[in-house]
Amino acid sequence: MSFTPELVAELEILALYSLENSQEGLKIHHTAAPQAIAAAKRLHEKELITQPDGGYLTSLGRDAAEHAQSLLTILTTQETA
């Protein structure tokens, strides 16, 4: 298994969510990049977010966002070390 461009786009969307405030959602506008629009739709189909254009994280989505953001932090920290 490898990171496909589609999975990377989904990870990028998950990384945008605030983990500090569960009442803070996202709105992916129709003018966003097509990859972002498609990624949000896939995340909704996987039941990670509440709306096909963003919305809020589900419980499973919050877990995924935490892992995605942790991985991003780890990888980014390693780059600067």
N, CA, C and O atoms as a CHARMM CRD file, in Angstrom:
* protein
*
  324
    1    1 MET  N      0.84600  -1.18000   0.00000 PROA 1      0.00000
    2    1 MET  CA     0.00000   0.00000   0.00000 PROA 1      0.00000
    3    1 MET  C      0.89000   1.24100   0.00000 PROA 1      0.00000
    4    1 MET  O      1.93100   1.27000   0.65600 PROA 1      0.00000
    5    2 SER  N      0.47100   2.25900  -0.73900 PROA 2      0.00000
    6    2 SER  CA     1.25000   3.49100  -0.79100 PROA 2      0.00000
    7    2 SER  C      0.31300   4.69200  -0.72600 PROA 2      0.00000
    8    2 SER  O     -0.90600   4.56000  -0.84500 PROA 2      0.00000
    9    3 PHE  N      0.89900   5.84400  -0.53800 PROA 3      0.00000
   10    3 PHE  CA     0.13100   7.09000  -0.50400 PROA 3      0.00000
   11    3 PHE  C     -0.16200   7.52700  -1.93100 PROA 3      0.00000
   12    3 PHE  O      0.73600   7.95200  -2.65800 PROA 3      0.00000
   13    4 THR  N     -1.40200   7.42100  -2.31900 PROA 4      0.00000
   14    4 THR  CA    -1.82500   7.87700  -3.63700 PROA 4      0.00000
   15    4 THR  C     -2.09800   9.37300  -3.57600 PROA 4      0.00000
   16    4 THR  O     -2.25400   9.92200  -2.48600 PROA 4      0.00000
   17    5 PRO  N     -2.15800  10.03800  -4.70900 PROA 5      0.00000
   18    5 PRO  CA    -2.51800  11.46300  -4.69300 PROA 5      0.00000
   19    5 PRO  C     -3.88500  11.70800  -4.03300 PROA 5      0.00000
   20    5 PRO  O     -4.09200  12.73700  -3.39000 PROA 5      0.00000
   21    6 GLU  N     -4.80900  10.75900  -4.19500 PROA 6      0.00000
   22    6 GLU  CA    -6.13100  10.90700  -3.58500 PROA 6      0.00000
   23    6 GLU  C     -6.04600  10.84800  -2.06200 PROA 6      0.00000
   24    6 GLU  O     -6.69400  11.63300  -1.37100 PROA 6      0.00000
   25    7 LEU  N     -5.24000   9.90800  -1.53600 PROA 7      0.00000
   26    7 LEU  CA    -5.07300   9.82300  -0.08600 PROA 7      0.00000
   27    7 LEU  C     -4.36600  11.05300   0.47000 PROA 7      0.00000
   28    7 LEU  O     -4.71600  11.54300   1.54300 PROA 7      0.00000
   29    8 VAL  N     -3.39200  11.53900  -0.24700 PROA 8      0.00000
   30    8 VAL  CA    -2.68200  12.74700   0.19300 PROA 8      0.00000
   31    8 VAL  C     -3.65500  13.92600   0.24700 PROA 8      0.00000
   32    8 VAL  O     -3.60400  14.72400   1.18400 PROA 8      0.00000
   33    9 ALA  N     -4.52900  14.04300  -0.73300 PROA 9      0.00000
   34    9 ALA  CA    -5.52900  15.12400  -0.73500 PROA 9      0.00000
   35    9 ALA  C     -6.46400  14.99400   0.46500 PROA 9      0.00000
   36    9 ALA  O     -6.83400  15.99700   1.07500 PROA 9      0.00000
   37   10 GLU  N     -6.84800  13.76400   0.80500 PROA 10     0.00000
   38   10 GLU  CA    -7.70300  13.55000   1.96700 PROA 10     0.00000
   39   10 GLU  C     -6.96800  13.91700   3.25400 PROA 10     0.00000
   40   10 GLU  O     -7.54600  14.54400   4.14100 PROA 10     0.00000
   41   11 LEU  N     -5.70600  13.53200   3.35800 PROA 11     0.00000
   42   11 LEU  CA    -4.90000  13.89100   4.52600 PROA 11     0.00000
   43   11 LEU  C     -4.77900  15.40800   4.66000 PROA 11     0.00000
   44   11 LEU  O     -4.82100  15.94700   5.76600 PROA 11     0.00000
   45   12 GLU  N     -4.63100  16.08500   3.53200 PROA 12     0.00000
   46   12 GLU  CA    -4.52100  17.54800   3.56200 PROA 12     0.00000
   47   12 GLU  C     -5.81000  18.17500   4.09800 PROA 12     0.00000
   48   12 GLU  O     -5.75700  19.14700   4.85100 PROA 12     0.00000
   49   13 ILE  N     -6.95800  17.62800   3.71700 PROA 13     0.00000
   50   13 ILE  CA    -8.23400  18.14200   4.24600 PROA 13     0.00000
   51   13 ILE  C     -8.30200  17.88200   5.74800 PROA 13     0.00000
   52   13 ILE  O     -8.65100  18.78000   6.51400 PROA 13     0.00000
   53   14 LEU  N     -7.97500  16.66900   6.17600 PROA 14     0.00000
   54   14 LEU  CA    -8.01500  16.34600   7.60800 PROA 14     0.00000
   55   14 LEU  C     -7.07600  17.24400   8.40700 PROA 14     0.00000
   56   14 LEU  O     -7.36700  17.58100   9.55400 PROA 14     0.00000
   57   15 ALA  N     -5.97100  17.62700   7.81900 PROA 15     0.00000
   58   15 ALA  CA    -4.99800  18.48800   8.51000 PROA 15     0.00000
   59   15 ALA  C     -5.53300  19.90400   8.71200 PROA 15     0.00000
   60   15 ALA  O     -5.01700  20.64000   9.55300 PROA 15     0.00000
   61   16 LEU  N     -6.54800  20.29500   7.96200 PROA 16     0.00000
   62   16 LEU  CA    -7.11300  21.64200   8.08600 PROA 16     0.00000
   63   16 LEU  C     -8.04900  21.78400   9.28100 PROA 16     0.00000
   64   16 LEU  O     -8.30000  22.89700   9.74200 PROA 16     0.00000
   65   17 TYR  N     -8.55800  20.68200   9.77800 PROA 17     0.00000
   66   17 TYR  CA    -9.52100  20.74600  10.88000 PROA 17     0.00000
   67   17 TYR  C     -8.84500  21.11900  12.18400 PROA 17     0.00000
   68   17 TYR  O     -7.73400  20.67500  12.47400 PROA 17     0.00000
   69   18 SER  N     -9.53100  21.94200  12.96700 PROA 18     0.00000
   70   18 SER  CA    -9.05400  22.30700  14.29500 PROA 18     0.00000
   71   18 SER  C     -9.40300  21.18700  15.26700 PROA 18     0.00000
   72   18 SER  O    -10.55900  20.77500  15.35600 PROA 18     0.00000
   73   19 LEU  N     -8.42400  20.70300  15.98200 PROA 19     0.00000
   74   19 LEU  CA    -8.66100  19.69800  17.00900 PROA 19     0.00000
   75   19 LEU  C     -8.94300  20.34800  18.35500 PROA 19     0.00000
   76   19 LEU  O     -9.30000  19.67000  19.31800 PROA 19     0.00000
   77   20 GLU  N     -8.78300  21.64600  18.41700 PROA 20     0.00000
   78   20 GLU  CA    -9.01700  22.39000  19.65300 PROA 20     0.00000
   79   20 GLU  C    -10.49500  22.65400  19.89600 PROA 20     0.00000
   80   20 GLU  O    -10.92700  22.77000  21.04300 PROA 20     0.00000
   81   21 ASN  N    -11.27300  22.74900  18.82100 PROA 21     0.00000
   82   21 ASN  CA   -12.68200  23.12600  18.94100 PROA 21     0.00000
   83   21 ASN  C    -13.52200  22.23900  18.02600 PROA 21     0.00000
   84   21 ASN  O    -13.48100  22.38600  16.80500 PROA 21     0.00000
   85   22 SER  N    -14.27700  21.32600  18.61300 PROA 22     0.00000
   86   22 SER  CA   -15.08200  20.39300  17.81500 PROA 22     0.00000
   87   22 SER  C    -16.25200  21.08300  17.12500 PROA 22     0.00000
   88   22 SER  O    -16.87800  20.50300  16.23800 PROA 22     0.00000
   89   23 GLN  N    -16.55100  22.31700  17.52500 PROA 23     0.00000
   90   23 GLN  CA   -17.64100  23.06800  16.90300 PROA 23     0.00000
   91   23 GLN  C    -17.17100  23.89800  15.71100 PROA 23     0.00000
   92   23 GLN  O    -17.95200  24.63900  15.11300 PROA 23     0.00000
   93   24 GLU  N    -15.89900  23.76900  15.37500 PROA 24     0.00000
   94   24 GLU  CA   -15.32900  24.49500  14.24500 PROA 24     0.00000
   95   24 GLU  C    -15.20600  23.53700  13.06300 PROA 24     0.00000
   96   24 GLU  O    -14.40800  22.59900  13.09100 PROA 24     0.00000
   97   25 GLY  N    -15.99900  23.78200  12.03400 PROA 25     0.00000
   98   25 GLY  CA   -15.98200  22.92600  10.85800 PROA 25     0.00000
   99   25 GLY  C    -15.27000  23.58900   9.69300 PROA 25     0.00000
  100   25 GLY  O    -14.64400  24.64000   9.83500 PROA 25     0.00000
  101   26 LEU  N    -15.38200  22.95100   8.54600 PROA 26     0.00000
  102   26 LEU  CA   -14.79900  23.47400   7.31300 PROA 26     0.00000
  103   26 LEU  C    -15.86600  23.55200   6.24100 PROA 26     0.00000
  104   26 LEU  O    -16.84400  22.80500   6.26600 PROA 26     0.00000
  105   27 LYS  N    -15.67400  24.44800   5.31300 PROA 27     0.00000
  106   27 LYS  CA   -16.52000  24.54400   4.13000 PROA 27     0.00000
  107   27 LYS  C    -15.59500  24.53800   2.92400 PROA 27     0.00000
  108   27 LYS  O    -14.77800  25.44300   2.75100 PROA 27     0.00000
  109   28 ILE  N    -15.72800  23.50900   2.09100 PROA 28     0.00000
  110   28 ILE  CA   -14.95100  23.44100   0.85800 PROA 28     0.00000
  111   28 ILE  C    -15.83000  24.05400  -0.23600 PROA 28     0.00000
  112   28 ILE  O    -16.80000  23.43800  -0.67700 PROA 28     0.00000
  113   29 HSD  N    -15.49400  25.24200  -0.66000 PROA 29     0.00000
  114   29 HSD  CA   -16.30800  25.96600  -1.63300 PROA 29     0.00000
  115   29 HSD  C    -16.18500  25.36300  -3.03300 PROA 29     0.00000
  116   29 HSD  O    -15.20400  24.69100  -3.34900 PROA 29     0.00000
  117   30 HSD  N    -17.17600  25.60900  -3.84600 PROA 30     0.00000
  118   30 HSD  CA   -17.18000  25.07400  -5.21800 PROA 30     0.00000
  119   30 HSD  C    -16.04400  25.64200  -6.06000 PROA 30     0.00000
  120   30 HSD  O    -15.73600  25.11500  -7.12900 PROA 30     0.00000
  121   31 THR  N    -15.42300  26.71400  -5.58000 PROA 31     0.00000
  122   31 THR  CA   -14.29900  27.31800  -6.29500 PROA 31     0.00000
  123   31 THR  C    -12.94500  26.74100  -5.84300 PROA 31     0.00000
  124   31 THR  O    -11.89800  27.12600  -6.36400 PROA 31     0.00000
  125   32 ALA  N    -12.97600  25.82400  -4.87900 PROA 32     0.00000
  126   32 ALA  CA   -11.73200  25.19600  -4.39800 PROA 32     0.00000
  127   32 ALA  C    -11.14500  24.31300  -5.49700 PROA 32     0.00000
  128   32 ALA  O    -11.79600  24.03300  -6.50300 PROA 32     0.00000
  129   33 ALA  N     -9.91700  23.88500  -5.28600 PROA 33     0.00000
  130   33 ALA  CA    -9.26700  22.98500  -6.23700 PROA 33     0.00000
  131   33 ALA  C    -10.10200  21.71500  -6.38200 PROA 33     0.00000
  132   33 ALA  O    -10.63200  21.20600  -5.39500 PROA 33     0.00000
  133   34 PRO  N    -10.22200  21.20400  -7.60100 PROA 34     0.00000
  134   34 PRO  CA   -11.01300  19.97800  -7.81000 PROA 34     0.00000
  135   34 PRO  C    -10.56600  18.81100  -6.92700 PROA 34     0.00000
  136   34 PRO  O    -11.39200  18.00200  -6.50200 PROA 34     0.00000
  137   35 GLN  N     -9.26000  18.72200  -6.64900 PROA 35     0.00000
  138   35 GLN  CA    -8.75200  17.65000  -5.79200 PROA 35     0.00000
  139   35 GLN  C     -9.31200  17.77100  -4.37600 PROA 35     0.00000
  140   35 GLN  O     -9.63300  16.76400  -3.74600 PROA 35     0.00000
  141   36 ALA  N     -9.42800  19.00000  -3.87600 PROA 36     0.00000
  142   36 ALA  CA    -9.95600  19.22700  -2.52800 PROA 36     0.00000
  143   36 ALA  C    -11.44600  18.90300  -2.46900 PROA 36     0.00000
  144   36 ALA  O    -11.91700  18.30300  -1.50300 PROA 36     0.00000
  145   37 ILE  N    -12.17900  19.29800  -3.49400 PROA 37     0.00000
  146   37 ILE  CA   -13.61200  19.00100  -3.55000 PROA 37     0.00000
  147   37 ILE  C    -13.84000  17.49200  -3.56700 PROA 37     0.00000
  148   37 ILE  O    -14.68800  16.97600  -2.83900 PROA 37     0.00000
  149   38 ALA  N    -13.07800  16.79000  -4.40000 PROA 38     0.00000
  150   38 ALA  CA   -13.20800  15.33500  -4.49900 PROA 38     0.00000
  151   38 ALA  C    -12.78000  14.65700  -3.19400 PROA 38     0.00000
  152   38 ALA  O    -13.39600  13.67900  -2.77300 PROA 38     0.00000
  153   39 ALA  N    -11.73500  15.17100  -2.55900 PROA 39     0.00000
  154   39 ALA  CA   -11.25400  14.59100  -1.30300 PROA 39     0.00000
  155   39 ALA  C    -12.30600  14.73300  -0.21200 PROA 39     0.00000
  156   39 ALA  O    -12.53900  13.79400   0.55000 PROA 39     0.00000
  157   40 ALA  N    -12.93600  15.88400  -0.13000 PROA 40     0.00000
  158   40 ALA  CA   -13.98700  16.08900   0.87600 PROA 40     0.00000
  159   40 ALA  C    -15.14600  15.12700   0.63000 PROA 40     0.00000
  160   40 ALA  O    -15.70200  14.56600   1.57400 PROA 40     0.00000
  161   41 LYS  N    -15.50200  14.94200  -0.60700 PROA 41     0.00000
  162   41 LYS  CA   -16.59500  14.01700  -0.92400 PROA 41     0.00000
  163   41 LYS  C    -16.23700  12.58900  -0.49100 PROA 41     0.00000
  164   41 LYS  O    -17.07200  11.87800   0.06600 PROA 41     0.00000
  165   42 ARG  N    -15.00500  12.18200  -0.74900 PROA 42     0.00000
  166   42 ARG  CA   -14.56800  10.83700  -0.34900 PROA 42     0.00000
  167   42 ARG  C    -14.55200  10.68800   1.17100 PROA 42     0.00000
  168   42 ARG  O    -14.94500   9.64900   1.70000 PROA 42     0.00000
  169   43 LEU  N    -14.09800  11.72800   1.86800 PROA 43     0.00000
  170   43 LEU  CA   -14.08600  11.69000   3.33200 PROA 43     0.00000
  171   43 LEU  C    -15.50400  11.56200   3.87300 PROA 43     0.00000
  172   43 LEU  O    -15.73000  10.86700   4.86400 PROA 43     0.00000
  173   44 HSD  N    -16.45300  12.22300   3.23700 PROA 44     0.00000
  174   44 HSD  CA   -17.85300  12.11200   3.64200 PROA 44     0.00000
  175   44 HSD  C    -18.36100  10.69500   3.37800 PROA 44     0.00000
  176   44 HSD  O    -19.04700  10.11600   4.22100 PROA 44     0.00000
  177   45 GLU  N    -18.03300  10.14300   2.23300 PROA 45     0.00000
  178   45 GLU  CA   -18.45100   8.77400   1.91300 PROA 45     0.00000
  179   45 GLU  C    -17.85600   7.76000   2.89200 PROA 45     0.00000
  180   45 GLU  O    -18.46200   6.72400   3.16400 PROA 45     0.00000
  181   46 LYS  N    -16.67400   8.06200   3.41500 PROA 46     0.00000
  182   46 LYS  CA   -16.02200   7.18800   4.40500 PROA 46     0.00000
  183   46 LYS  C    -16.51500   7.48400   5.82000 PROA 46     0.00000
  184   46 LYS  O    -16.05200   6.87600   6.78500 PROA 46     0.00000
  185   47 GLU  N    -17.45900   8.42500   5.93700 PROA 47     0.00000
  186   47 GLU  CA   -18.06100   8.82400   7.21200 PROA 47     0.00000
  187   47 GLU  C    -17.05800   9.43900   8.18000 PROA 47     0.00000
  188   47 GLU  O    -17.13800   9.23200   9.39100 PROA 47     0.00000
  189   48 LEU  N    -16.10700  10.20300   7.62600 PROA 48     0.00000
  190   48 LEU  CA   -15.13400  10.90900   8.45500 PROA 48     0.00000
  191   48 LEU  C    -15.54200  12.36000   8.68600 PROA 48     0.00000
  192   48 LEU  O    -15.13100  12.97100   9.67300 PROA 48     0.00000
  193   49 ILE  N    -16.35100  12.91700   7.77900 PROA 49     0.00000
  194   49 ILE  CA   -16.87900  14.27000   7.93700 PROA 49     0.00000
  195   49 ILE  C    -18.38100  14.23600   7.67700 PROA 49     0.00000
  196   49 ILE  O    -18.89200  13.31900   7.03300 PROA 49     0.00000
  197   50 THR  N    -19.07700  15.24400   8.18300 PROA 50     0.00000
  198   50 THR  CA   -20.54000  15.20700   8.17400 PROA 50     0.00000
  199   50 THR  C    -21.19200  15.65700   6.87900 PROA 50     0.00000
  200   50 THR  O    -22.36100  15.34800   6.64700 PROA 50     0.00000
  201   51 GLN  N    -20.48000  16.37000   6.03800 PROA 51     0.00000
  202   51 GLN  CA   -21.05700  16.89100   4.79800 PROA 51     0.00000
  203   51 GLN  C    -20.09500  16.63400   3.63600 PROA 51     0.00000
  204   51 GLN  O    -18.88100  16.58400   3.83700 PROA 51     0.00000
  205   52 PRO  N    -20.62600  16.47100   2.43000 PROA 52     0.00000
  206   52 PRO  CA   -19.74000  16.23800   1.28000 PROA 52     0.00000
  207   52 PRO  C    -18.85300  17.44200   0.94900 PROA 52     0.00000
  208   52 PRO  O    -17.87200  17.30400   0.21900 PROA 52     0.00000
  209   53 ASP  N    -19.18800  18.60800   1.47500 PROA 53     0.00000
  210   53 ASP  CA   -18.36700  19.80200   1.23700 PROA 53     0.00000
  211   53 ASP  C    -17.68400  20.27300   2.51400 PROA 53     0.00000
  212   53 ASP  O    -17.34100  21.44700   2.65000 PROA 53     0.00000
  213   54 GLY  N    -17.49300  19.35800   3.43800 PROA 54     0.00000
  214   54 GLY  CA   -16.79600  19.70300   4.67600 PROA 54     0.00000
  215   54 GLY  C    -17.61500  19.36700   5.90100 PROA 54     0.00000
  216   54 GLY  O    -17.77500  18.19900   6.25500 PROA 54     0.00000
  217   55 GLY  N    -18.13000  20.39100   6.54200 PROA 55     0.00000
  218   55 GLY  CA   -18.88800  20.16800   7.76800 PROA 55     0.00000
  219   55 GLY  C    -17.95900  19.92000   8.93600 PROA 55     0.00000
  220   55 GLY  O    -16.89000  20.51900   9.05100 PROA 55     0.00000
  221   56 TYR  N    -18.39900  19.01600   9.80300 PROA 56     0.00000
  222   56 TYR  CA   -17.65600  18.72600  11.02800 PROA 56     0.00000
  223   56 TYR  C    -17.06000  17.33000  10.95200 PROA 56     0.00000
  224   56 TYR  O    -17.48100  16.49800  10.14800 PROA 56     0.00000
  225   57 LEU  N    -16.08100  17.09200  11.79800 PROA 57     0.00000
  226   57 LEU  CA   -15.51100  15.76100  11.90700 PROA 57     0.00000
  227   57 LEU  C    -16.47700  14.85100  12.65700 PROA 57     0.00000
  228   57 LEU  O    -17.09000  15.26700  13.64000 PROA 57     0.00000
  229   58 THR  N    -16.61200  13.61900  12.19700 PROA 58     0.00000
  230   58 THR  CA   -17.31600  12.61200  12.97200 PROA 58     0.00000
  231   58 THR  C    -16.33900  12.10500  14.03100 PROA 58     0.00000
  232   58 THR  O    -15.18600  12.53300  14.07300 PROA 58     0.00000
  233   59 SER  N    -16.79900  11.20400  14.87400 PROA 59     0.00000
  234   59 SER  CA   -15.90800  10.62900  15.88300 PROA 59     0.00000
  235   59 SER  C    -14.71800   9.92700  15.21800 PROA 59     0.00000
  236   59 SER  O    -13.56900  10.11200  15.61800 PROA 59     0.00000
  237   60 LEU  N    -15.01600   9.12300  14.20100 PROA 60     0.00000
  238   60 LEU  CA   -13.95100   8.45000  13.45800 PROA 60     0.00000
  239   60 LEU  C    -13.07400   9.46300  12.72800 PROA 60     0.00000
  240   60 LEU  O    -11.85800   9.29100  12.65000 PROA 60     0.00000
  241   61 GLY  N    -13.68500  10.51200  12.19600 PROA 61     0.00000
  242   61 GLY  CA   -12.94900  11.56000  11.51200 PROA 61     0.00000
  243   61 GLY  C    -11.99600  12.29900  12.43200 PROA 61     0.00000
  244   61 GLY  O    -10.89300  12.67500  12.03600 PROA 61     0.00000
  245   62 ARG  N    -12.44100  12.50100  13.67400 PROA 62     0.00000
  246   62 ARG  CA   -11.56000  13.16300  14.64500 PROA 62     0.00000
  247   62 ARG  C    -10.33100  12.29300  14.91100 PROA 62     0.00000
  248   62 ARG  O     -9.20900  12.79500  14.97200 PROA 62     0.00000
  249   63 ASP  N    -10.55000  10.98400  15.06700 PROA 63     0.00000
  250   63 ASP  CA    -9.41600  10.07400  15.24800 PROA 63     0.00000
  251   63 ASP  C     -8.46700  10.15600  14.06000 PROA 63     0.00000
  252   63 ASP  O     -7.25000  10.23300  14.23000 PROA 63     0.00000
  253   64 ALA  N     -9.03000  10.13800  12.85700 PROA 64     0.00000
  254   64 ALA  CA    -8.20400  10.20200  11.64600 PROA 64     0.00000
  255   64 ALA  C     -7.45100  11.52800  11.57200 PROA 64     0.00000
  256   64 ALA  O     -6.27200  11.55400  11.21900 PROA 64     0.00000
  257   65 ALA  N     -8.12700  12.63000  11.90200 PROA 65     0.00000
  258   65 ALA  CA    -7.48700  13.94700  11.86100 PROA 65     0.00000
  259   65 ALA  C     -6.35900  14.03900  12.88500 PROA 65     0.00000
  260   65 ALA  O     -5.31000  14.62300  12.60900 PROA 65     0.00000
  261   66 GLU  N     -6.57600  13.46400  14.06000 PROA 66     0.00000
  262   66 GLU  CA    -5.52200  13.46400  15.07800 PROA 66     0.00000
  263   66 GLU  C     -4.28500  12.72400  14.57500 PROA 66     0.00000
  264   66 GLU  O     -3.15800  13.19500  14.72600 PROA 66     0.00000
  265   67 HSD  N     -4.51600  11.56400  13.97800 PROA 67     0.00000
  266   67 HSD  CA    -3.39000  10.78200  13.45500 PROA 67     0.00000
  267   67 HSD  C     -2.70000  11.50300  12.29600 PROA 67     0.00000
  268   67 HSD  O     -1.47200  11.54300  12.22000 PROA 67     0.00000
  269   68 ALA  N     -3.50200  12.07100  11.39700 PROA 68     0.00000
  270   68 ALA  CA    -2.93300  12.78100  10.24500 PROA 68     0.00000
  271   68 ALA  C     -2.10100  13.96900  10.70300 PROA 68     0.00000
  272   68 ALA  O     -1.00100  14.19700  10.20000 PROA 68     0.00000
  273   69 GLN  N     -2.63200  14.72800  11.66200 PROA 69     0.00000
  274   69 GLN  CA    -1.91600  15.90600  12.13400 PROA 69     0.00000
  275   69 GLN  C     -0.67800  15.51600  12.93300 PROA 69     0.00000
  276   69 GLN  O      0.34200  16.20100  12.86600 PROA 69     0.00000
  277   70 SER  N     -0.75700  14.43400  13.68100 PROA 70     0.00000
  278   70 SER  CA     0.42100  13.94700  14.41100 PROA 70     0.00000
  279   70 SER  C      1.51800  13.51800  13.43900 PROA 70     0.00000
  280   70 SER  O      2.68800  13.85400  13.62300 PROA 70     0.00000
  281   71 LEU  N      1.13200  12.78000  12.41000 PROA 71     0.00000
  282   71 LEU  CA     2.10500  12.34900  11.40800 PROA 71     0.00000
  283   71 LEU  C      2.74500  13.54800  10.71900 PROA 71     0.00000
  284   71 LEU  O      3.95600  13.57100  10.50200 PROA 71     0.00000
  285   72 LEU  N      1.94800  14.52100  10.38300 PROA 72     0.00000
  286   72 LEU  CA     2.47300  15.73000   9.74500 PROA 72     0.00000
  287   72 LEU  C      3.47300  16.43100  10.66400 PROA 72     0.00000
  288   72 LEU  O      4.52200  16.89000  10.21200 PROA 72     0.00000
  289   73 THR  N      3.14600  16.51200  11.95000 PROA 73     0.00000
  290   73 THR  CA     4.04300  17.13900  12.91200 PROA 73     0.00000
  291   73 THR  C      5.35700  16.35800  13.01400 PROA 73     0.00000
  292   73 THR  O      6.43800  16.94700  13.01600 PROA 73     0.00000
  293   74 ILE  N      5.25500  15.04100  13.09800 PROA 74     0.00000
  294   74 ILE  CA     6.45400  14.20800  13.20200 PROA 74     0.00000
  295   74 ILE  C      7.33600  14.37600  11.97200 PROA 74     0.00000
  296   74 ILE  O      8.54400  14.58100  12.09200 PROA 74     0.00000
  297   75 LEU  N      6.73600  14.29000  10.79900 PROA 75     0.00000
  298   75 LEU  CA     7.51100  14.38600   9.56800 PROA 75     0.00000
  299   75 LEU  C      8.09500  15.77500   9.36000 PROA 75     0.00000
  300   75 LEU  O      9.21000  15.91500   8.85700 PROA 75     0.00000
  301   76 THR  N      7.35700  16.78200   9.73900 PROA 76     0.00000
  302   76 THR  CA     7.83200  18.15100   9.59500 PROA 76     0.00000
  303   76 THR  C      8.96300  18.42700  10.57500 PROA 76     0.00000
  304   76 THR  O      9.94100  19.09100  10.23100 PROA 76     0.00000
  305   77 THR  N      8.82900  17.91500  11.79900 PROA 77     0.00000
  306   77 THR  CA     9.87100  18.10000  12.81500 PROA 77     0.00000
  307   77 THR  C     11.16000  17.42500  12.38100 PROA 77     0.00000
  308   77 THR  O     12.24600  17.96900  12.58400 PROA 77     0.00000
  309   78 GLN  N     11.05000  16.24100  11.78200 PROA 78     0.00000
  310   78 GLN  CA    12.23100  15.51700  11.32800 PROA 78     0.00000
  311   78 GLN  C     12.94900  16.27800  10.20800 PROA 78     0.00000
  312   78 GLN  O     14.17400  16.22200  10.09900 PROA 78     0.00000
  313   79 GLU  N     12.17800  16.98700   9.38000 PROA 79     0.00000
  314   79 GLU  CA    12.78700  17.75400   8.29500 PROA 79     0.00000
  315   79 GLU  C     13.64200  18.89900   8.82100 PROA 79     0.00000
  316   79 GLU  O     14.68500  19.22200   8.25200 PROA 79     0.00000
  317   80 THR  N     13.18600  19.51300   9.92100 PROA 80     0.00000
  318   80 THR  CA    13.87900  20.69400  10.44300 PROA 80     0.00000
  319   80 THR  C     14.96200  20.33700  11.43700 PROA 80     0.00000
  320   80 THR  O     15.75400  21.20000  11.81600 PROA 80     0.00000
  321   81 ALA  N     15.01900  19.08500  11.87000 PROA 81     0.00000
  322   81 ALA  CA    16.01300  18.68400  12.87800 PROA 81     0.00000
  323   81 ALA  C     17.38300  18.52500  12.25600 PROA 81     0.00000
  324   81 ALA  O     18.34200  18.19200  12.95200 PROA 81     0.00000
